[in-house]
Amino acid sequence: MATSLSNGAHEDAHHQGPGRFAVRRAARKDLVEAAAVQALCLREIGESVIPPEALEELTGPETIHATVESWQQLMDAGASFWVIDDLLDMRIVGVALTQTSTDPDAPTPLELSTLHVMPEARTCGASDALIAAAIGDRPAHFWVFKDNLRAQHFLRRHGFEVEPGSTDNSLGGVRLDGMGRGVA
């Protein structure tokens, strides 16, 4: 079932009217396009925070193929994928992935592993609807680029806070901060 979104009070050219975006559970056939959205968003985010060689490794065509294979396995193992459809352009413009964390030290069992939204679907409620569909009001945790202040602000609006002492430098030396909601 898709949830249609309107642009509410926003009246700029980026949001072309009521019902332009819809959030729905992703199917296997959506994973290629959703992985491409993730790569595009990572490229946009990473231009200022990820070294160029690491960024190319994270967003290149071979990475998209590997991401799809990994996501298919996660889907088979019970992970949930959600996408935002742009009903005007008939394409996916956002993706979220939730799964049970495999880390025994995870602050919550539910991990929001992926959350990416293309610029045209931001600031109109589509991102809010995506995170609501993916995790509702459940406790969850997420890794965010330390320097991605826009994402941190968005997550704070949804009740997430930076978890003290929760950092990871394994992504090409780029610092990720853990953020959680409902963390004990």
C-alpha positions in Angstrom: 0.0 0.0 0.0 1.4 3.4 -0.9 0.9 6.5 1.1 0.4 9.6 -1.1 2.0 12.9 0.1 1.2 16.4 -0.7 3.5 19.3 -0.4 1.4 21.0 2.3 2.3 24.7 2.7 5.4 24.4 0.5 4.7 26.1 -2.8 8.1 26.2 -4.6 8.9 24.7 -8.0 10.6 21.6 -6.5 7.2 20.3 -5.2 4.7 20.1 -8.0 1.5 19.5 -6.2 -0.5 17.1 -4.1 0.2 13.5 -4.3 3.5 13.7 -6.2 5.3 11.3 -3.8 4.2 7.9 -2.4 5.9 5.7 0.1 5.6 1.9 -0.2 7.2 -1.3 0.7 9.9 -2.2 -1.9 9.8 -5.4 -4.0 12.9 -7.2 -5.2 12.5 -5.6 -8.6 13.0 -2.2 -7.0 16.4 -2.9 -5.5 18.5 -1.9 -8.5 16.8 1.5 -8.8 16.9 1.9 -5.0 20.7 1.1 -4.9 21.3 3.7 -7.6 19.4 6.3 -5.5 21.6 5.4 -2.6 24.8 5.8 -4.7 23.6 9.2 -6.0 22.8 10.4 -2.5 26.1 9.1 -1.2 27.9 10.9 -4.0 26.1 14.1 -3.1 26.7 13.8 0.7 30.3 12.5 0.3 31.7 15.1 -2.0 32.7 17.2 1.0 33.4 14.5 3.6 34.7 11.3 1.9 38.1 11.1 0.1 37.6 10.9 -3.7 39.0 7.4 -4.0 36.7 6.0 -1.2 33.7 7.9 -2.7 34.3 6.3 -6.1 34.5 2.9 -4.4 31.2 3.5 -2.6 29.3 4.8 -5.6 30.6 3.1 -8.7 28.6 0.7 -10.9 30.3 -2.4 -9.5 29.3 -1.2 -6.0 25.6 -0.9 -7.1 25.7 -4.5 -8.3 27.2 -5.6 -5.0 24.7 -3.6 -3.1 21.8 -5.2 -4.9 23.2 -8.7 -4.2 23.6 -7.8 -0.5 20.2 -6.3 -0.3 18.6 -9.4 -1.9 20.2 -11.5 0.8 19.0 -9.1 3.5 15.5 -9.1 2.1 15.5 -12.9 2.1 16.7 -12.8 5.7 13.8 -10.6 6.8 15.0 -7.0 6.3 12.4 -4.5 5.3 12.9 -2.1 2.4 10.8 1.0 1.7 10.9 3.4 -1.2 9.6 6.8 -2.2 8.1 6.9 -5.7 8.0 10.1 -7.6 4.6 9.7 -9.2 5.2 12.6 -11.7 8.5 11.2 -13.0 7.7 7.5 -12.4 10.9 6.7 -10.6 12.2 5.9 -7.1 13.6 8.9 -5.2 14.2 7.5 -1.7 15.0 4.3 0.1 15.1 3.0 3.6 16.2 -0.3 5.0 15.6 -1.7 8.5 16.9 -4.9 10.0 17.6 -6.6 13.2 21.1 -5.6 14.2 23.7 -8.3 14.2 25.9 -6.4 16.6 25.5 -7.8 20.1 26.4 -4.4 21.5 23.8 -2.5 19.4 21.9 0.0 21.5 18.6 -1.3 20.1 17.6 -4.4 18.2 16.2 -2.4 15.3 18.8 -0.8 13.0 17.8 1.8 10.4 20.6 0.7 8.1 19.9 2.9 5.1 18.0 6.2 4.7 18.5 8.2 1.5 16.2 10.7 -0.2 16.9 12.6 -3.4 16.8 16.4 -3.2 13.5 16.8 -5.0 11.7 14.7 -2.4 13.2 16.5 0.6 11.4 19.2 2.7 7.9 18.3 1.5 7.1 15.5 4.0 8.3 12.6 1.8 11.3 11.9 4.0 9.1 12.1 7.2 6.7 9.6 5.6 9.6 7.3 4.7 11.1 7.1 8.2 7.6 6.7 9.7 6.9 3.8 7.4 10.3 2.2 8.0 10.4 2.4 11.9 7.2 4.1 13.1 7.7 5.1 16.7 9.9 2.1 17.6 13.4 2.5 19.2 16.1 2.3 16.6 19.7 3.3 15.9 21.4 4.7 12.8 25.0 5.5 11.7 25.3 9.0 10.2 28.3 10.9 8.7 29.6 13.1 11.4 29.7 16.1 9.0 26.2 15.5 7.6 24.4 18.1 9.6 21.3 18.0 7.5 20.8 14.3 8.2 21.5 14.8 11.9 19.0 17.6 12.1 16.4 15.4 10.4 17.0 12.5 12.7 16.8 14.8 15.8 13.4 15.9 14.6 12.4 12.2 14.8 13.7 11.8 18.3 17.3 10.5 17.6 20.3 11.8 19.6 24.0 11.2 19.1 25.0 8.2 21.3 28.0 9.3 23.4 31.1 7.3 22.5 29.5 5.7 19.5 31.8 6.4 16.5 33.0 4.3 13.6 35.9 5.2 11.3 35.8 2.1 9.1 34.4 3.8 6.1 37.6 5.0 4.4 38.6 6.9 7.5 35.4 9.0 7.5 33.8 9.3 10.9 30.3 8.0 11.5 28.4 8.8 14.6 25.8 6.5 16.1 22.4 8.1 16.7 19.6 6.4 18.6 16.0 6.8 19.6 14.6 5.0 22.6 18.1 3.8 23.6 18.2 2.3 27.1 
